[in-house]
Amino acid sequence: MPPRSPATDQTRPVPLDNLSLARATRLWPIEEIAHRLGLPGEAVEPYGRGIAKLDPVALAALAERPRGRYVVVSAITPTPPGEGKTTTAIGLVQGLQRLGHVASVALRQPSMAPTLGLKGGATGSGYSQVLPMERINLHLTGDLHAVSAAHNLLAAMVDNHLHHRLEPELDPRTICWSRVIDLNDRALRHLVVGLGGSGDGVPRQTGFEITAASEVMAVLALADSLADLRRRLGRLIVGQDRAGEPVTAEQIGAAGAMTVLLKEAFKPNLLQTLEHAPALIHAGPFGNIAHGNSSIVADRIGLHASDFLVTEAGFGADMGAERFFNIKCRISGLVPDAAVLVVTVRALKYHSGRHRLTPGLPLPASLLAEHPEEVHEGGANLLKQIDNIRAHGITPVVAINAFPGDHESEYAAIRELCESVGVRAELSTHVRDGGKGAQALAEALIETIDEADETGNDFHFLYPDELPLAAKIERIATRLYGAEGVDFAPTARQQLDAWQRQGHGRLPVCIAKTHLSLSADPSRLGAPTGWRLPVREVRLSAGAGFVYALAGDIRTLPGLNATPAATRLDIDENGETVGLY
C-alpha cells in the first residue's frame, strides 16, 4: 500500500486540551508509518494500536542508504515552565513534511515521575503532538520499567555479593550503586538497608534515584548495538574493593542478565505525530547528570530512513546541545547539519530580571504586558546561546515559539537581536497551526543547510579528547557559561587525578548544574559575568563513557508538590483517562 499524503490544509476543530485533541485524532496504522520510512516488515513489531518496536538488527541494511540531514533543536536558558523545544521539533518535522520531505522526529521517552508530579506530560502540545499521548506518558512499551529492573537487579546482586562475602571483596563504605524508581518520592532519597537478622543482608546506607538518572539509562541511549550495550553494562562501577580498586558489574556477574532484561528496551519505539509524521521515541537520560538526549540507535534509523531527522536536546544550548555535540556526536560519529534555537518572548522578558515565576502557578500579568524593551534587556541570554552553538561551527536558525498574548513589537525585538549577529529568526505557530505554522521555519532551515553546504560543514567539538579532564571542564565553563574560571574543591581535584591515572582522561565531560541559568546559581538570569563555577565532586560514568562534575545541589530523586498532577488523574464513567496534560 503506498503511503497516504500528509495532512493538508483543513478546517481545524475548536482547540481542545491536549489529551482531548490527541484522542480525537485518528491514528494511521503503524505499518503505514513504517512504510513511509521504507522499513522492511520483518523489522516492525506492532505493540498495540499506533505503536511498534523497531528491531535494529533487522534494520542493519538501512546503513547502506544515503544519510539524511541531522538537525538538533535546542533553546535559550528556559523559564521554569520550559520554552517548547519538543513542540518545536514536532512542528518542524510536520512543516518539513508539508514541503514534500520525508522527515522524522527523535525524542526522549518521558519519565512517568514528572508526568504525575509537577511538569505533566512531554509529548508536545496543541497541533504539534506525538500520539498516542496517553500511552507515551504512562508506561508506553515498558522501557523505563526495564531500565529500573536492570538497574535494581545489579543493586540486589551487589548486596548479595556483600552478604556472601564474594570476591572481589567490596568495601561497603564505597558502594555507589543506589536503587531507582520512576516516581517522585523524597522519602526514598536516603535509606538504611540490611536491617534485621543476619540473614537480611549487610546494614549500610543507600537510597533511590529517579530512573531517568540511572547510568543504565545513559548506557541505553549511547549504545549502538546489543553487543555494545553488553560491554558498557559490564563497565558499570558499583564501588571499590578493600584495596581501593573499582569493582564493576562484570565482576559482580550481573551484566549478562541486565542485557537480557534490556533486550526489548533496546528497540526504539515508532509512533506518529498528529499529522502522521514518523516519531522515534527512545531512552530518556536525565538532563543534568547525563547527556539529556534520545538514543543513538533511534537517530541512526531515522537518519537513513528520512530526508531529515530532527532531534531535541534537553534544557538550554549550554547544557543539552553542548552534550549533544560533545558527548552524543563524539560517541556516535554522526555529524549534525544544522541547529534550531527556540526562544520565546516570555523567556527573554523573564531574563530581564523584572519578573518572578513560580513553578505550578500562572504567569504574572506583568510578564504578559507589552514591553519590547524587556525583550532587549533579556536578549543577552539569546545572544550567548547563539554564540554557544556557533562555538561548535554551526550557525542556528532561531525559532520564535509563539504564545497567546505575545505582541508583534516583541517579535520585532527578537528579530532585531538576531539580525545584530547575522542569524535568521522565524516566527512559528506550530502549537496553534501544526505543520502549516512551522512551514516558514522549515524553509529557513533548508536554506541555512544549503548555504552551509556551499561553504562546507565546519562542525567541530569544543575540546579534543587528549585535553585533561579539568581543562575540559574549564573550557565548557569559560567558553559556554561565561565563567571567569572554575573552583575545584579538594575532593574534586583528587577525583580528577584518580580518573586521569586510571586511564579515563580521554572521556568527554558533563557538568551537572542548574538549567535555569548559564551560571550555577538559578537566580542569576540573562548572561551573567564575574562569577566562577564551583565544582564540589567529579564522578565517573564508566559504562556510559563520560565523567560528570557536580556544580551545585542536583536532586536525582524529585519530591512531589502539595498538589501533584496525580491528584487530577482519574478514569471517567466511560473508562477514559481524564486529567492528563
C-alpha positions as CSV (number, residue, x, y, z in Angstrom):
1,M,0.0,0.0,0.0
2,P,1.5,3.4,-1.0
3,P,1.7,5.9,1.9
4,R,-1.0,8.5,2.1
5,S,-0.3,12.1,1.7
6,P,0.4,14.0,5.0
7,A,-2.3,16.2,6.5
8,T,-3.1,19.2,4.3
9,D,-5.0,22.4,4.9
10,Q,-8.2,21.5,6.6
11,T,-10.7,23.2,8.9
12,R,-9.2,22.8,12.4
13,P,-11.5,21.7,15.1
14,V,-12.2,24.1,18.0
15,P,-9.0,23.9,20.2
16,L,-9.3,21.4,23.0
17,D,-7.0,20.4,25.8
18,N,-4.0,18.3,24.7
19,L,-5.5,14.9,25.8
20,S,-8.9,15.5,24.2
21,L,-7.2,16.7,20.9
22,A,-4.9,13.8,20.9
23,R,-7.8,11.4,21.5
24,A,-9.9,13.0,18.7
25,T,-7.2,12.4,16.1
26,R,-7.5,9.2,14.2
27,L,-4.2,7.2,14.2
28,W,-2.9,5.7,11.0
29,P,-1.9,2.1,11.1
30,I,1.7,2.0,12.4
31,E,2.6,-0.2,9.5
32,E,1.7,2.7,7.2
33,I,4.1,5.0,9.1
34,A,6.8,2.4,8.8
35,H,6.1,2.0,5.1
36,R,6.6,5.8,4.7
37,L,10.1,5.3,6.0
38,G,10.8,2.3,3.8
39,L,11.2,0.0,6.7
40,P,11.1,-3.8,6.0
41,G,8.1,-5.5,7.5
42,E,10.2,-8.0,9.5
43,A,11.8,-5.1,11.4
44,V,8.5,-3.7,12.6
45,E,6.9,-5.3,15.7
46,P,3.5,-3.9,16.4
47,Y,3.0,-3.1,20.1
48,G,-0.7,-2.2,20.4
49,R,-2.6,0.4,18.5
50,G,-0.4,3.0,16.8
51,I,2.9,1.8,18.3
52,A,5.7,-0.5,17.1
53,K,9.1,-1.7,18.2
54,L,11.9,-1.5,15.6
55,D,14.5,-4.2,15.6
56,P,17.9,-2.6,15.0
57,V,19.3,-6.0,13.8
58,A,16.7,-6.3,11.1
59,L,17.4,-2.7,10.1
60,A,21.1,-3.1,9.6
61,A,20.7,-2.8,5.9
62,L,19.5,0.8,6.3
63,A,23.1,1.8,6.8
64,E,23.6,1.3,3.0
65,R,21.1,4.1,2.3
66,P,22.2,7.7,2.0
67,R,22.1,9.6,5.2
68,G,19.5,12.4,5.7
69,R,20.1,15.7,7.3
70,Y,20.7,15.7,11.0
71,V,19.1,18.6,12.9
72,V,19.2,19.3,16.7
73,V,16.6,21.5,18.4
74,S,17.8,23.4,21.5
75,A,16.8,26.6,23.3
76,I,17.8,29.6,25.3
77,T,18.0,29.2,29.1
78,P,14.4,28.3,29.9
79,T,11.9,29.6,32.4
80,P,10.7,27.0,34.9
81,P,7.7,26.0,32.6
82,G,10.0,25.5,29.6
83,E,10.0,27.1,26.1
84,G,8.7,24.4,23.8
85,K,11.6,22.5,22.3
86,T,9.5,19.4,22.0
87,T,6.6,21.1,20.3
88,T,9.0,22.9,18.0
89,A,10.8,19.7,17.0
90,I,7.4,18.1,16.3
91,G,6.1,21.1,14.4
92,L,9.3,21.4,12.4
93,V,9.0,17.8,11.2
94,Q,5.4,18.4,10.2
95,G,6.4,21.6,8.4
96,L,9.1,19.7,6.5
97,Q,6.6,17.0,5.6
98,R,4.3,19.7,4.2
99,L,7.1,20.7,1.9
100,G,7.2,17.2,0.5
101,H,10.1,15.8,2.5
102,V,10.2,12.5,4.5
103,A,11.0,13.8,8.0
104,S,11.2,12.1,11.3
105,V,11.5,13.3,14.9
106,A,13.5,11.6,17.6
107,L,12.6,12.3,21.2
108,R,13.4,11.1,24.6
109,Q,10.8,9.0,26.3
110,P,9.0,10.9,29.0
111,S,9.5,9.8,32.6
112,M,6.3,8.9,34.4
113,A,7.6,10.7,37.5
114,P,7.2,14.3,36.3
115,T,4.1,13.4,34.4
116,L,2.5,12.5,37.8
117,G,4.3,15.3,39.6
118,L,4.5,19.0,38.6
119,K,5.6,19.1,35.0
120,G,2.9,17.0,33.4
121,G,3.3,15.1,30.1
122,A,6.0,15.6,27.5
123,T,4.5,14.7,24.1
124,G,4.2,18.2,22.7
125,S,1.1,20.5,22.7
126,G,-1.8,21.5,20.6
127,Y,-1.4,20.5,16.9
128,S,2.2,19.5,17.4
129,Q,1.9,16.4,19.5
130,V,3.1,12.8,19.3
131,L,0.4,10.2,19.6
132,P,-0.9,8.2,21.4
133,M,-0.4,10.8,24.1
134,E,-1.7,8.7,27.0
135,R,0.4,5.7,26.2
136,I,3.6,7.6,25.8
137,N,3.3,9.4,29.1
138,L,2.2,6.3,31.0
139,H,4.3,3.3,30.5
140,L,4.5,3.2,26.6
141,T,6.2,-0.1,25.9
142,G,7.7,-0.5,29.4
143,D,11.2,0.6,28.5
144,L,11.7,2.7,31.7
145,H,10.5,-0.3,33.8
146,A,13.1,-2.5,32.0
147,V,15.8,0.1,32.9
148,S,14.5,0.1,36.5
149,A,14.6,-3.7,36.6
150,A,18.1,-4.0,35.2
151,H,19.4,-1.3,37.5
152,N,17.8,-2.8,40.6
153,L,19.0,-6.3,39.7
154,L,22.5,-5.0,39.9
155,A,21.8,-3.3,43.2
156,A,20.3,-6.6,44.6
157,M,23.4,-8.5,43.3
158,V,25.7,-6.0,45.0
159,D,24.0,-6.5,48.3
160,N,24.1,-10.3,47.8
161,H,27.8,-10.1,46.9
162,L,28.3,-8.3,50.3
163,H,26.2,-10.8,52.2
164,H,28.1,-13.9,50.9
165,R,31.5,-12.1,51.1
166,L,32.3,-13.0,47.5
167,E,35.4,-11.9,45.6
168,P,36.4,-9.2,44.9
169,E,35.5,-8.2,48.4
170,L,33.5,-5.0,48.3
171,D,34.1,-2.2,50.8
172,P,30.6,-1.3,51.9
173,R,31.6,2.3,52.6
174,T,32.4,2.8,48.9
175,I,29.3,1.3,47.2
176,C,27.9,3.9,44.9
177,W,25.2,2.0,43.1
178,S,21.8,3.0,44.5
179,R,18.3,1.8,43.5
180,V,15.9,3.6,41.2
181,I,12.2,4.2,40.8
182,D,10.2,6.0,38.1
183,L,8.2,8.1,40.6
184,N,8.9,11.3,42.6
185,D,9.3,10.2,46.3
186,R,11.6,12.3,48.5
187,A,11.2,9.8,51.4
188,L,13.4,7.3,49.5
189,R,16.4,9.6,48.9
190,H,18.3,8.3,52.0
191,L,17.8,4.8,53.4
192,V,19.4,2.2,55.5
193,V,19.1,-1.4,54.2
194,G,20.1,-4.7,55.6
195,L,18.3,-4.2,59.0
196,G,17.0,-7.2,60.8
197,G,18.8,-10.5,61.5
198,S,22.0,-11.9,60.0
199,G,20.0,-13.3,57.1
200,D,18.7,-9.9,56.0
201,G,21.9,-8.6,54.5
202,V,24.7,-6.2,55.5
203,P,23.4,-3.0,57.0
204,R,24.5,0.1,55.0
205,Q,23.3,3.5,53.9
206,T,21.9,3.8,50.4
207,G,18.9,5.4,48.6
208,F,16.9,5.8,45.5
209,E,17.2,7.9,42.4
210,I,14.7,8.6,39.6
211,T,15.0,6.0,36.8
212,A,16.0,8.7,34.3
213,A,19.1,9.4,36.4
214,S,20.3,5.8,36.2
215,E,23.6,5.2,34.4
216,V,21.8,2.3,32.8
217,M,19.5,4.8,31.0
218,A,22.5,6.7,29.8
219,V,24.1,3.5,28.5
220,L,20.9,2.5,26.7
221,A,20.9,5.9,24.9
222,L,24.6,5.7,23.9
223,A,25.0,2.1,22.9
224,D,25.0,1.4,19.2
225,S,24.3,-2.4,19.3
226,L,23.3,-5.1,21.7
227,A,27.0,-6.2,21.9
228,D,28.0,-2.6,22.7
229,L,25.2,-2.4,25.3
230,R,26.6,-5.6,26.9
231,R,30.1,-4.2,27.0
232,R,29.0,-0.9,28.5
233,L,26.9,-2.6,31.2
234,G,29.9,-4.7,32.2
235,R,31.9,-1.5,32.8
236,L,29.5,0.0,35.3
237,I,31.3,0.7,38.6
238,V,29.4,-0.2,41.8
239,G,32.1,0.5,44.4
240,Q,35.6,-0.4,45.4
241,D,37.3,-3.4,46.9
242,R,39.4,-3.3,50.1
243,A,42.4,-2.2,48.1
244,G,40.6,0.8,46.6
245,E,40.3,-0.7,43.1
246,P,37.0,-0.2,41.2
247,V,34.5,-3.2,41.2
248,T,32.3,-3.5,38.1
249,A,29.0,-5.1,37.2
250,E,31.0,-7.6,35.1
251,Q,32.9,-8.7,38.3
252,I,29.6,-8.9,40.2
253,G,28.3,-11.2,37.5
254,A,25.2,-9.1,36.6
255,A,26.0,-7.6,33.2
256,G,24.7,-10.5,31.1
257,A,21.3,-10.7,32.9
258,M,21.0,-6.9,32.8
259,T,21.4,-7.1,29.0
260,V,18.7,-9.7,28.7
261,L,16.3,-7.6,30.7
262,L,17.1,-4.7,28.3
263,K,16.9,-6.6,25.1
264,E,13.4,-5.4,24.1
265,A,14.0,-1.9,25.6
266,F,17.0,-1.5,23.2
267,K,14.5,-1.5,20.3
268,P,13.3,2.1,19.5
269,N,9.6,2.9,19.6
270,L,7.9,4.1,16.4
271,L,4.9,6.3,16.7
272,Q,3.4,9.2,14.8
273,T,2.7,12.9,15.2
274,L,-0.8,14.4,15.0
275,E,-0.1,15.0,11.3
276,H,1.2,11.4,10.9
277,A,4.9,12.2,10.6
278,P,7.1,9.3,11.9
279,A,8.3,9.8,15.5
280,L,11.0,7.7,17.2
281,I,10.8,7.8,21.0
282,H,13.6,6.0,22.8
283,A,15.5,6.4,26.1
284,G,15.3,9.3,28.5
285,P,18.5,10.1,30.2
286,F,18.5,12.8,32.9
287,G,19.3,16.3,31.5
288,N,21.5,17.2,34.5
289,I,23.9,14.4,35.4
290,A,23.7,12.7,32.0
291,H,23.6,13.9,28.4
292,G,19.9,14.5,28.1
293,N,19.4,13.2,24.6
294,S,17.5,10.4,23.0
295,S,19.2,7.3,21.7
296,I,21.9,6.9,19.0
297,V,20.3,3.8,17.6
298,A,17.0,5.7,17.0
299,D,18.8,8.6,15.4
300,R,20.7,6.2,13.0
301,I,17.4,4.6,11.9
302,G,15.7,8.0,11.4
303,L,18.7,9.4,9.5
304,H,18.9,6.6,7.0
305,A,15.1,6.3,6.5
306,S,14.4,10.0,6.2
307,D,15.4,13.2,4.3
308,F,15.5,14.9,7.7
309,L,15.9,13.6,11.2
310,V,15.1,16.2,13.9
311,T,16.1,15.5,17.5
312,E,15.8,17.5,20.7
313,A,18.4,18.2,23.3
314,G,17.3,18.8,26.9
315,F,17.4,22.2,28.6
316,G,19.3,25.2,27.1
317,A,22.1,25.2,24.5
318,D,24.7,25.4,27.2
319,M,23.6,22.0,28.5
320,G,21.7,19.7,26.2
321,A,23.1,21.0,22.9
322,E,26.6,21.1,24.3
323,R,26.3,17.4,25.3
324,F,24.7,16.5,22.0
325,F,27.7,17.9,20.2
326,N,30.5,16.8,22.6
327,I,29.2,13.5,24.0
328,K,26.5,12.1,21.7
329,C,28.1,13.1,18.4
330,R,31.5,12.2,19.6
331,I,30.4,8.7,20.6
332,S,28.2,8.1,17.6
333,G,30.5,9.7,15.0
334,L,27.4,11.4,13.5
335,V,27.9,15.0,12.2
336,P,25.0,17.5,12.6
337,D,24.0,19.6,9.7
338,A,22.0,22.3,11.5
339,A,20.6,23.5,14.8
340,V,17.4,25.3,15.7
341,L,17.4,27.5,18.8
342,V,14.0,28.0,20.4
343,V,13.2,31.4,22.0
344,T,10.0,32.8,23.5
345,V,9.0,36.4,24.3
346,R,8.2,35.4,27.9
347,A,11.7,33.8,28.4
348,L,13.5,36.9,27.3
349,K,11.3,39.2,29.4
350,Y,12.0,36.8,32.3
351,H,15.7,37.1,31.7
352,S,15.4,40.9,32.0
353,G,15.2,40.2,35.8
354,R,11.9,42.1,36.1
355,H,9.6,39.2,36.8
356,R,9.4,36.2,39.1
357,L,8.0,32.8,38.0
358,T,6.9,30.1,40.4
359,P,6.5,26.6,39.1
360,G,2.9,25.4,39.1
361,L,1.5,29.0,39.4
362,P,0.1,31.1,36.5
363,L,2.4,33.5,34.7
364,P,2.3,37.0,36.4
365,A,0.2,39.6,34.5
366,S,3.2,41.9,34.2
367,L,5.0,39.3,32.1
368,L,2.2,39.3,29.6
369,A,2.0,43.1,29.1
370,E,3.6,44.6,26.0
371,H,7.2,45.5,26.8
372,P,9.6,45.1,23.9
373,E,12.3,46.9,25.9
374,E,12.3,44.0,28.3
375,V,12.9,41.6,25.4
376,H,16.1,43.6,24.6
377,E,17.1,43.6,28.2
378,G,16.9,39.8,28.4
379,G,18.4,39.4,24.9
380,A,21.9,38.8,26.3
381,N,20.9,35.2,27.0
382,L,19.7,34.7,23.5
383,L,22.9,36.1,22.0
384,K,25.0,33.9,24.4
385,Q,23.2,30.8,23.4
386,I,23.5,31.6,19.7
387,D,27.3,32.0,20.4
388,N,27.3,28.7,22.2
389,I,26.0,26.8,19.2
390,R,28.4,28.8,16.9
391,A,31.3,27.6,19.1
392,H,30.8,24.2,17.5
393,G,30.9,25.5,14.0
394,I,27.1,25.7,13.4
395,T,25.0,28.8,13.0
396,P,21.5,28.2,14.3
397,V,18.1,29.2,12.9
398,V,16.2,30.9,15.7
399,A,12.6,29.7,16.1
400,I,10.3,32.2,17.8
401,N,7.8,29.9,19.5
402,A,4.6,31.9,19.6
403,F,2.4,32.1,22.7
404,P,-1.1,33.6,23.1
405,G,-0.7,37.1,24.4
406,D,2.6,37.9,22.7
407,H,2.9,41.2,20.9
408,E,4.3,41.9,17.4
409,S,6.6,44.6,18.8
410,E,8.2,41.9,21.0
411,Y,8.7,39.6,18.0
412,A,10.3,42.5,16.2
413,A,12.7,43.0,19.1
414,I,13.8,39.3,18.9
415,R,14.4,39.7,15.1
416,E,16.5,42.8,15.8
417,L,18.6,40.9,18.3
418,C,19.2,38.0,15.8
419,E,19.9,40.4,12.9
420,S,22.6,42.1,15.0
421,V,24.6,38.8,14.9
422,G,23.7,37.7,11.4
423,V,21.2,34.9,12.4
424,R,17.9,34.3,10.8
425,A,14.8,34.2,13.1
426,E,11.3,32.8,12.1
427,L,8.1,33.0,13.9
428,S,6.5,29.6,14.4
429,T,2.9,29.0,15.3
430,H,3.1,25.2,15.3
431,V,1.1,24.7,18.5
432,R,-1.9,26.5,17.1
433,D,-1.5,25.6,13.4
434,G,0.6,22.4,13.3
435,G,2.9,21.9,10.3
436,K,1.4,24.9,8.5
437,G,2.6,27.1,11.3
438,A,6.1,25.8,11.1
439,Q,6.5,25.8,7.3
440,A,8.4,29.1,7.2
441,L,10.7,27.7,9.9
442,A,11.3,24.6,7.8
443,E,12.0,26.7,4.7
444,A,14.5,28.8,6.7
445,L,16.2,25.6,7.9
446,I,16.6,24.2,4.4
447,E,18.0,27.5,3.2
448,T,20.5,27.6,6.0
449,I,21.6,24.0,5.3
450,D,22.0,24.8,1.6
451,E,24.2,27.8,2.5
452,A,26.3,25.7,4.8
453,D,26.8,23.1,2.0
454,E,28.3,25.8,-0.2
455,T,30.8,26.8,2.4
456,G,31.4,23.4,3.9
457,N,30.3,21.9,7.2
458,D,32.5,23.4,9.9
459,F,31.2,21.3,12.8
460,H,33.8,20.6,15.5
461,F,34.0,19.6,19.1
462,L,34.6,22.2,21.8
463,Y,37.6,20.3,23.1
464,P,39.9,17.4,21.9
465,D,40.0,14.0,23.5
466,E,43.5,14.5,24.8
467,L,42.7,17.6,26.8
468,P,42.9,16.8,30.6
469,L,39.6,16.4,32.3
470,A,40.0,19.5,34.5
471,A,40.8,21.6,31.4
472,K,37.7,20.2,29.6
473,I,35.5,21.4,32.5
474,E,37.2,24.8,32.4
475,R,36.7,25.0,28.6
476,I,33.0,24.5,28.9
477,A,32.6,26.8,31.9
478,T,34.5,29.7,30.4
479,R,33.6,29.4,26.7
480,L,29.9,28.4,27.1
481,Y,28.8,29.5,30.5
482,G,30.7,32.8,30.7
483,A,32.5,31.9,33.9
484,E,35.8,33.5,34.8
485,G,37.2,30.2,35.9
486,V,36.5,27.0,37.9
487,D,37.0,26.5,41.6
488,F,37.6,22.7,42.2
489,A,37.0,21.5,45.8
490,P,39.9,19.4,47.1
491,T,37.8,16.2,46.8
492,A,37.1,17.1,43.2
493,R,40.8,17.6,42.4
494,Q,41.6,14.2,44.0
495,Q,38.9,12.5,41.9
496,L,40.0,14.1,38.7
497,D,43.6,13.0,39.4
498,A,42.3,9.5,40.1
499,W,40.3,9.3,36.8
500,Q,43.3,10.5,34.8
501,R,45.6,8.0,36.4
502,Q,43.1,5.2,35.8
503,G,43.1,5.9,32.0
504,H,39.8,7.8,31.8
505,G,41.3,11.2,30.8
506,R,40.2,11.0,27.2
507,L,36.5,10.8,28.1
508,P,34.1,13.7,27.4
509,V,32.7,15.6,30.4
510,C,29.3,16.6,31.5
511,I,28.6,19.4,34.0
512,A,25.7,18.9,36.4
513,K,24.3,22.3,37.2
514,T,21.1,24.2,37.3
515,H,19.3,24.5,33.9
516,L,17.7,27.8,34.9
517,S,20.9,29.9,34.5
518,L,24.0,29.9,32.5
519,S,25.8,30.0,35.8
520,A,25.5,27.6,38.7
521,D,23.1,29.9,40.5
522,P,19.5,29.7,39.3
523,S,18.8,33.3,40.4
524,R,21.4,34.8,38.0
525,L,19.5,35.4,34.8
526,G,20.5,36.7,31.4
527,A,24.2,36.2,30.6
528,P,25.9,36.7,34.0
529,T,29.6,37.6,34.2
530,G,32.1,38.0,37.0
531,W,31.4,34.6,38.6
532,R,33.3,31.3,38.9
533,L,31.9,27.7,38.6
534,P,32.2,25.7,41.9
535,V,32.8,22.0,41.3
536,R,32.4,20.0,44.5
537,E,32.7,16.5,43.2
538,V,33.5,14.6,40.0
539,R,32.1,11.2,39.3
540,L,32.9,8.6,36.6
541,S,30.2,7.1,34.4
542,A,32.4,4.3,33.1
543,G,29.6,2.4,31.3
544,A,28.1,5.5,29.6
545,G,31.6,6.8,28.8
546,F,31.8,10.2,30.4
547,V,32.8,12.0,33.5
548,Y,30.4,14.3,35.2
549,A,31.2,17.2,37.6
550,L,28.7,18.3,40.2
551,A,28.3,22.1,40.3
552,G,25.5,22.8,42.8
553,D,22.9,20.8,44.6
554,I,21.4,18.5,42.0
555,R,18.5,16.3,43.2
556,T,18.3,13.0,41.5
557,L,15.0,12.0,43.0
558,P,12.5,14.8,43.0
559,G,9.7,15.2,45.5
560,L,6.0,15.8,45.0
561,N,4.5,19.3,45.5
562,A,1.4,19.9,47.6
563,T,-1.0,19.2,44.6
564,P,0.8,16.9,42.2
565,A,-0.6,16.1,38.8
566,A,-1.5,12.7,40.1
567,T,-4.3,14.2,42.1
568,R,-6.1,15.2,38.9
569,L,-5.6,11.9,37.0
570,D,-8.6,9.7,37.0
571,I,-10.9,7.4,35.0
572,D,-14.3,8.7,33.9
573,E,-17.6,6.7,33.6
574,N,-16.6,5.5,30.1
575,G,-13.3,4.2,31.3
576,E,-11.3,7.0,29.7
577,T,-8.4,8.7,31.3
578,V,-9.0,12.3,32.4
579,G,-6.7,14.9,33.9
580,L,-3.6,14.1,31.9
581,Y,-2.0,17.2,30.4
